[in-house]
Amino acid sequence: MNLRVQRLNFFYSKVLIYVIIMNISFAAFAEEKSEKKEDTKPSVWTAHIIRAKKNRIDALNLIDKKVPVYLVAYDESFRPYLKIVGQYSRKGWTISLENSSPLSLSPKGYFEINTYLNGRLSKVALEANGPSGESEKETLYVFSPQAREMVSNNYFKNTGFKVGHSYLDFSQSSFGNLISQSLYLEFNHSKRFKKSNFGYALSVGSTVYTYHSSPIPRSSNFIDSQLLMTYAPSGAVSSRFSHSFAFGAKNINLISLGEGLGFSGLIGAQSEWHLKYFVNSSNSLNFEIGGATYSLSDLSGSRSLEGSFSWTRNLDNQRMLDIGLKYQNVKFSQDNDEVSIGLTTVYIGSTF
């Protein structure tokens, strides 16, 4: 790169680092001060409430013995959660969770119990107390075969990797065209701050081994690294959708074994939007679009655009399997040298 481009990249890098530091400071402050309600992600499975044949509380009725289970955001995981609605109309009597204060009853005796599921079979202990000191107890059994702590899949899992096949279409006016196929490898790490909608994500991906190139044999490594702040708005787009935003810094390089081909140290401002669709309790579809600019004076001529689609499955061992396709298009110029890159990658990934 010439001196002018290097100075611009140095200036952009200082600005981006300052913005990221300020965002991390703000997110850390929000983590300490925020007292927002937990996000709830709708699920599709049903829990069954079972009452014992003996040792029941008289006059207790359950409105529905099949209730939906929801997923509530809990740090970096989802916890299964449900609501039990009942009716208890008995003059002078109160009903409560065992060793707790009486439940609030409506004029017609309706009440609600909100509880987490601790496994496939959970217990809810109830106690009714009469005006003369009488006491009746009953245990409700909540059976939900699919219930387990679900791991979040929207940029907030700790560490993972991807491996796949990349197809690179590279054009440089001072060199010509190069098409190559390579092994792709990526590592990523992300975290959501406690009691906050903010988090961070970083990733480093690279083509690591070129096994075919034309018109000349040439080994080349396309390296893409990102450091992003993430924001997940409270609430869902609809009953089965959630979304999040990311913004920060992006750096790309093309390192080649040969003269006249490649570049290094291209830094830009990156922004992304992620959309997740919950197919069921174990599977989800993920969509992502994003872009970066490498020159404030030439937003359309010095930029990258990217998109991806993937399918994710939550495994029984708390890990996530991810299979997807992503595409990135980069365009910029240095002096009179025009560079254009198209990178298509098919991958499979997992969390550790």
C-alpha positions, 0 to 999 in steps of 0.5 A, spaced: 500 500 500 502 507 498 503 512 504 496 515 504 493 508 504 497 506 510 496 513 514 488 512 512 488 505 515 492 507 521 487 513 523 481 508 522 484 503 526 485 508 532 478 511 531 475 504 531 479 502 537 476 508 541 469 506 539 470 499 541 473 501 548 467 506 549 462 501 548 465 496 552 465 501 558 458 502 557 456 495 556 460 494 563 456 499 566 450 497 563 452 490 566 452 493 573 446 497 573 441 494 569 435 490 572 431 489 566 427 483 565 429 476 562 428 475 555 423 469 553 424 465 547 418 461 545 418 454 545 414 449 541 414 443 546 409 441 552 409 439 559 404 434 562 402 436 569 400 429 573 396 429 580 397 423 584 391 419 586 392 420 593 394 426 598 390 431 594 388 438 596 380 438 596 377 443 591 383 444 587 383 444 580 388 445 574 385 449 568 390 445 563 394 439 565 398 440 558 402 447 558 407 450 554 414 451 556 418 457 554 425 458 554 428 464 559 435 467 557 439 466 563 446 468 563 449 465 556 443 459 556 436 458 556 432 455 562 425 451 561 420 455 564 412 454 565 406 457 568 401 453 571 394 456 572 389 453 577 383 455 581 382 454 588 375 456 592 374 454 599 372 459 604 377 461 609 382 457 606 389 459 603 393 456 598 401 457 597 407 453 595 410 449 600 413 454 606 411 460 602 406 466 603 399 465 600 398 465 592 394 471 590 387 469 588 382 472 583 375 473 585 373 467 582 379 463 585 384 463 579 391 463 581 398 462 577 405 459 579 411 461 575 416 456 575 423 453 572 424 446 570 430 442 573 429 436 569 425 432 565 421 431 571 420 436 576 416 437 582 411 443 585 409 442 592 403 446 594 400 447 601 393 449 603 391 452 610 384 452 613 381 457 618 382 453 624 389 450 623 388 445 618 393 443 613 393 439 606 399 438 602 399 436 595 405 435 590 404 436 582 409 432 578 411 436 571 413 431 566 417 434 560 421 429 556 425 435 552 426 439 558 434 441 559 438 447 560 438 450 552 445 453 550 444 460 546 446 460 539 445 468 537 453 470 538 453 469 546 456 462 546 463 462 549 468 458 544 467 454 537 470 453 531 468 452 523 472 448 518 470 447 510 471 448 503 472 455 500 472 458 493 476 464 492 475 468 486 480 474 486 482 480 481 487 485 481 488 490 475 496 489 476 496 482 476 490 479 473 485 473 475 486 468 480 481 462 482 483 457 488 480 452 492 482 451 499 481 448 506 477 453 511 478 454 518 475 459 523 475 460 531 470 464 534 469 466 541 463 471 544 459 472 550 453 476 553 454 481 559 450 479 565 443 483 566 445 487 559 443 486 552 450 487 550 456 483 549 462 482 544 464 477 539 471 476 536 473 471 530 479 469 526 478 465 519 482 463 514 483 459 508 489 455 510 491 450 505 490 451 497 489 445 493 487 448 487 488 454 483 488 457 476 491 459 471 497 459 475 499 454 481 499 459 487 498 458 494 494 464 497 491 465 504 485 470 505 485 472 513 479 475 516 478 477 523 473 481 527 472 484 533 464 486 534 460 489 540 453 485 540 446 488 542 440 483 542 434 487 543 429 485 549 423 481 546 422 477 539 420 479 532 415 474 533 413 468 536 419 464 533 424 469 531 429 473 535 434 478 532 441 482 534 446 487 531 453 487 531 458 493 530 466 494 530 472 493 527 474 488 521 481 486 518 482 482 512 489 480 508 491 476 502 497 473 503 500 469 497 507 466 496 509 470 490 510 477 487 505 482 485 499 478 488 495 480 495 495 485 500 495 486 508 492 491 513 486 493 510 481 495 516 474 497 516 468 499 520 463 493 520 456 492 522 451 486 522 444 484 523 443 477 525 436 473 525 434 466 528 428 462 527 426 457 532 424 451 528 423 447 534 426 446 541 433 443 538 433 446 531 434 453 528 435 457 522 440 463 522 440 468 517 446 474 517 447 480 513 453 485 514 458 490 511 464 494 512 467 500 509 474 501 508 474 509 506 469 514 509 470 518 502 468 512 498 463 508 501 461 504 495 468 503 492 472 501 498 467 496 502 465 489 503 458 485 503 457 479 506 451 474 508 450 467 511 445 462 512 446 456 517 442 450 520 444 449 528 442 443 532 442 443 540 446 436 541 444 432 548 451 434 550 450 441 551 454 443 544 451 446 538 452 443 531 452 448 525 452 447 518 452 453 513 454 457 507 457 464 507 459 469 501 463 475 502 465 480 496 470 485 497 472 491 493 477 497 494 483 500 490 490 503 492 492 508 487 490 505 480 490 498 482 483 495 483 482 489 487 476 485 487 474 478 491 469 473 492 469 468 497 464 462 498 465 458 503 461 451 505 462 449 513 461 445 519 462 447 526 461 446 533 462 449 540 467 446 544 
